Amino acid sequence: MSAADPGTGLKTRGTWRNRSCARQRLANGGLDPGRIGRYFGIGEWAAMSDDDGHRGNGLSTPVLVLNQNYEPLSVCTVRRAVVLVFMGKAEVVEPLDGRVVHSAVRSWPIPSIVRLGLYVHQPPKRVLLSRKNIIKRDGHRCQYCGQSRTAMTVDHVIPKNKGGDDVWENLVCACVRCNNRKGDHTPEEARMPLRRLPRRPSHITFIQRFIGLGDQRWKRYLFLE
C-alpha cells in the first residue's frame, strides 16, 4: 500500500481518483500548485524547461492577463499562466512565438496573453504614489525642460508652503537644475510652464509604462493601436 505524501495528503502512487481529488482541492485553493504537479504528469514546476532544455528558463517571462471581457487585468509569470490554463481557469489568446514549455511527460505552449474564463469583479486598482513611480509615469523626462539624460528629482507643482499636496496631480519629474531654479515658486511665478499636466495613472498605464510591453502583440489589448 502506498504511503501518503506529507505535503498533499495524497498517495504518491495514487490512482486517477487521487488525481481527481487533487484537482478539486487545487481548484478550491486548498493545495499548493507546486506540490501537486506530479499528480498530473507535470513534475515539479521548477523542473520545467524550454525548447532549448534550460530548466526553469523563461518561466518568469511576463504574461498579460485579460478579464473575460478582454479588459487588461494584470501581469503574471509564465509559470502562473500555465497553472491557470491547466486548471481550465484561463485560455491562451496569444502564444509566445510558438515556443513550448516541457515537463517530464507533457508540454504546453508558452503563453504571451491569457484570458480568464470567468469575469473578475474588482475595485479599480490604484498605483502606489512614490518617487519612483512619479519618475516612471513621466518617462524619466523633466517636465520643465524636457531633459532625460540626467539625474531626476520630484517637484511639487504648487509648493507645499503654498498649500500644494502630495498627490499625483501635483507631483512631476524634474531635473535637479530645474527643481533648484523653480524653488518655492509656482510654474507661472518661475516662468517655467509644464510640458503636460500631471495625472493619476490607471492600472493600464501602469502596465504600459511601468512594466513595459512583454510582447508587441500586447499593444492592441492595452489600447496602444
C-alpha positions, -999 to 999 in steps of 0.1 A, spaced: 0 0 0 14 34 -10 24 60 16 7 93 18 26 124 8 30 147 39 26 178 18 -5 169 0 -21 141 20 -24 120 -12 -8 87 -21 24 91 -40 14 62 -63 -23 70 -63 -50 63 -89 -68 86 -112 -92 91 -83 -64 107 -63 -57 130 -93 -93 140 -94 -93 148 -57 -61 167 -61 -75 187 -90 -106 196 -70 -86 207 -39 -63 228 -61 -93 244 -77 -107 252 -43 -74 268 -32 -66 240 -7 -35 228 -23 -2 243 -34 2 240 -72 40 234 -67 32 203 -46 5 188 -68 23 190 -102 34 154 -102 -1 140 -98 -10 154 -133 22 143 -151 37 178 -147 65 170 -124 77 199 -101 70 232 -117 106 242 -112 117 212 -133 100 226 -165 123 235 -193 120 254 -226 127 243 -261 165 246 -255 163 223 -225 172 250 -200 155 241 -167 132 269 -154 144 293 -182 116 316 -193 91 307 -166 94 342 -152 86 359 -185 57 383 -181 23 372 -194 -6 397 -199 -38 385 -181 -71 397 -196 -105 396 -179 -133 376 -196 -143 407 -215 -107 412 -228 -100 441 -204 -64 442 -192 -63 429 -157 -28 423 -146 6 407 -155 18 373 -142 46 349 -149 46 321 -175 46 297 -145 14 311 -131 -2 314 -165 4 277 -173 -12 267 -140 -43 288 -149 -46 273 -183 -40 237 -170 -68 242 -144 -92 254 -171 -94 289 -155 -79 306 -185 -73 301 -222 -43 311 -243 -51 341 -265 -16 346 -279 12 321 -276 48 333 -274 62 327 -309 53 290 -309 76 282 -280 66 255 -256 74 246 -220 82 210 -211 77 188 -181 88 152 -179 59 138 -199 39 168 -212 43 201 -230 23 233 -232 26 264 -255 43 293 -236 16 320 -234 21 357 -241 -16 366 -234 -42 346 -215 -79 353 -209 -98 343 -177 -128 320 -182 -149 339 -156 -153 376 -152 -135 390 -122 -152 419 -104 -127 440 -85 -124 476 -74 -103 500 -95 -67 494 -90 -46 523 -77 -9 527 -85 13 534 -54 22 570 -52 60 571 -48 91 590 -62 100 560 -84 65 558 -99 63 596 -105 95 594 -125 83 563 -144 50 579 -152 68 609 -167 92 587 -187 122 598 -168 119 632 -185 120 666 -168 85 682 -172 100 717 -174 129 715 -198 125 680 -214 159 667 -205 161 629 -199 198 621 -196 204 635 -162 196 628 -125 159 633 -117 140 645 -87 103 650 -79 89 686 -78 57 699 -62 40 719 -90 23 740 -63 49 742 -35 39 727 -1 44 761 16 16 774 -7 -8 746 0 4 720 -25 -4 684 -16 14 651 -21 -9 639 -49 -3 626 -84 -18 658 -99 7 680 -80 40 660 -85 62 659 -115 95 646 -126 121 674 -127 159 675 -133 180 689 -104 187 721 -123 150 729 -130 140 719 -95 165 743 -80 157 771 -104 119 768 -97 124 767 -59 93 776 -39 75 792 -68 46 781 -90 54 774 -127 37 808 -135 58 827 -110 90 810 -122 80 813 -158 86 776 -163 55 761 -179 48 724 -177 52 703 -208 20 685 -198 -4 684 -169 3 656 -144 -25 630 -139 -31 599 -118 -21 568 -138 -45 540 -143 -35 503 -139 -35 501 -177 -10 530 -178 10 511 -151 13 481 -174 21 503 -205 48 524 -189 60 507 -157 61 471 -167 65 477 -204 55 455 -234 64 419 -229 53 413 -265 43 437 -292 10 419 -295 0 434 -262 -5 467 -279 -40 461 -291 -51 450 -257 -35 480 -240 -51 504 -264 -18 514 -280 -30 508 -315 
